[in-house]
Amino acid sequence: MTRTIVLLLFLVGGCGLLTQAQIPKYKVEVITSIESLVPGGLGRSRMISTPVKVDYLSFTSHQSAAKGDRNKSRRKNIRQKEYEETKLLNFYNEGGIRFQNIVANDALVTSKINDMLSQGWELFSVCSGVESKMISSSVKKELLKMGIKMLLDDKSTGKDKKDPNGLFMTRYYFRKVVG
């Protein structure tokens, strides 16, 4: 009977260790590409990442019904001045959409992704978003050719309705097993 209890304790303890050993721990890196949708090539496009490690708790406050203090973190303390910046080309020039620029950006982003993969990082998620209210007819035609209808469904009113500015932002999330 004692042997059975000892054997069961060993198996249960061993399974617990096995379960813990199977849960990987990761570190995560985020690469962001921001591509300008400003007609005429006037915008700025970049791919950025940061080597700086930040503890989010330094800029976090706890809110509750009893204590409603606002977060007093200062923007200048949150802002990061050390980062890696790769210049990308804008989607447009004076003639409209510049497909060579899109291909060049794809090559630069691919180069960065391949470099991260060669360093042992795994690309585990990609998230994209667009902020734009482009309404010019030449841009509208090009977007329709590309099949991007949601940019054209502008329900805004007032001066923003004809705002030609915009961004196409993509975040690439990488992870690497540590320890």
C-alpha positions in Angstrom: 0.0 0.0 0.0 2.8 2.4 0.9 4.5 1.7 -2.5 1.3 2.5 -4.3 0.9 5.8 -2.5 4.6 6.7 -3.2 4.2 5.7 -6.8 1.0 7.8 -7.2 2.7 10.8 -5.5 5.6 10.4 -7.8 3.4 10.2 -10.9 1.3 13.2 -9.9 4.4 15.3 -9.0 6.1 14.2 -12.3 3.0 15.1 -14.3 3.0 18.6 -12.7 6.6 19.1 -13.6 6.0 17.8 -17.1 3.1 20.3 -17.6 5.2 23.2 -16.3 8.1 22.2 -18.6 5.7 22.2 -21.6 4.5 25.8 -21.2 7.0 27.9 -23.2 7.9 31.4 -22.0 8.3 34.0 -24.7 9.7 37.4 -25.3 7.8 39.5 -27.8 9.0 42.2 -30.3 6.7 44.4 -32.3 7.7 45.9 -35.7 5.4 48.7 -37.1 5.2 49.9 -40.7 3.4 53.1 -41.4 2.8 53.9 -45.0 1.5 57.3 -46.1 -1.7 57.6 -48.1 -1.2 61.3 -48.8 -1.6 62.1 -52.5 1.4 63.8 -54.2 4.0 61.9 -52.1 3.9 64.5 -49.3 3.5 62.0 -46.4 6.1 60.1 -44.5 6.4 56.4 -44.4 8.5 54.4 -42.0 9.1 51.0 -40.5 10.0 51.3 -36.8 11.0 49.1 -33.8 12.5 49.8 -30.5 15.4 48.1 -28.6 14.3 49.8 -25.4 12.5 47.7 -22.8 9.8 49.5 -20.9 7.8 48.4 -17.9 4.2 49.4 -18.5 3.5 49.4 -14.8 5.6 52.6 -14.5 2.8 54.4 -16.4 -0.2 52.5 -15.0 -2.7 53.6 -12.4 -5.4 51.6 -10.7 -8.9 53.0 -11.0 -11.8 52.0 -8.7 -15.1 53.3 -7.5 -13.5 54.5 -4.3 -10.5 56.0 -5.9 -10.9 57.8 -9.3 -7.5 59.5 -9.5 -6.5 60.1 -13.1 -3.2 58.7 -14.4 -0.6 61.3 -13.9 2.0 59.9 -16.2 3.7 62.6 -18.2 3.8 62.2 -22.0 7.4 63.2 -22.1 8.3 60.3 -19.8 6.4 57.8 -21.9 7.7 59.0 -25.3 10.6 56.9 -26.5 13.4 58.7 -28.3 15.5 55.6 -29.0 14.2 53.5 -31.9 15.2 51.9 -35.2 13.7 53.7 -38.2 13.7 52.4 -41.8 12.5 54.8 -44.5 9.7 53.5 -46.6 8.3 55.1 -49.8 4.9 56.7 -49.9 2.1 55.0 -51.8 1.5 58.0 -54.0 3.4 60.5 -56.1 2.1 63.4 -58.3 0.8 60.8 -60.8 -1.2 58.7 -58.4 -0.5 55.3 -56.9 3.1 54.3 -57.4 3.3 50.5 -57.6 7.1 50.6 -57.6 7.0 52.2 -54.2 4.7 49.5 -52.9 7.0 46.8 -54.2 10.0 48.5 -52.7 8.2 48.7 -49.3 7.3 45.0 -49.6 11.0 44.2 -50.2 12.1 46.2 -47.2 9.5 44.7 -44.9 10.3 41.2 -46.2 14.0 41.8 -45.5 13.2 42.8 -41.9 10.9 39.8 -41.4 13.5 37.4 -42.9 16.2 39.0 -40.6 14.0 38.5 -37.5 13.2 34.9 -38.5 17.0 34.2 -39.0 17.5 35.4 -35.4 15.1 32.8 -34.1 12.0 35.0 -33.9 8.6 33.5 -34.9 6.1 35.8 -36.7 2.9 34.9 -34.8 0.5 37.7 -35.7 0.0 40.5 -38.1 -2.5 43.3 -37.6 -3.3 46.0 -40.2 -5.4 49.2 -40.1 -6.2 52.1 -42.3 -7.1 55.7 -41.4 -8.2 57.7 -44.4 -10.9 59.8 -45.9 -9.6 60.0 -49.4 -12.2 61.3 -51.7 -10.3 62.6 -54.8 -11.7 60.9 -58.0 -8.3 59.7 -59.2 -7.5 58.1 -55.9 -11.1 56.7 -55.8 -10.6 55.0 -59.2 -7.2 53.5 -58.1 -8.7 52.2 -54.9 -11.6 50.6 -56.7 -9.2 48.9 -59.1 -7.4 47.5 -56.0 -10.8 46.4 -54.5 -10.6 48.6 -51.4 -14.2 49.7 -51.0 -14.2 50.4 -47.2 -12.0 53.5 -47.7 -14.6 55.0 -50.0 -17.5 54.6 -47.6 -17.0 58.0 -45.9 -19.8 58.8 -43.6 -18.1 61.9 -42.0 -19.4 65.4 -42.2 -17.9 68.8 -42.3 -14.3 69.7 -43.2 -13.0 66.1 -42.6 -15.1 64.8 -45.5 -12.6 65.8 -48.1 -9.4 65.1 -46.0 -6.9 63.5 -48.4 -4.6 62.4 -45.7 -4.3 58.9 -44.3 -2.2 56.0 -43.0 -1.9 52.3 -43.7 -0.4 50.8 -40.6 0.7 47.2 -40.0 2.0 45.7 -36.8 4.1 42.5 -37.0 4.3 40.6 -33.7 7.2 38.3 -33.2 8.0 35.9 -30.3 11.0 33.9 -29.2 11.1 31.2 -26.6 13.3 32.1 -23.7 14.8 30.2 -20.8 
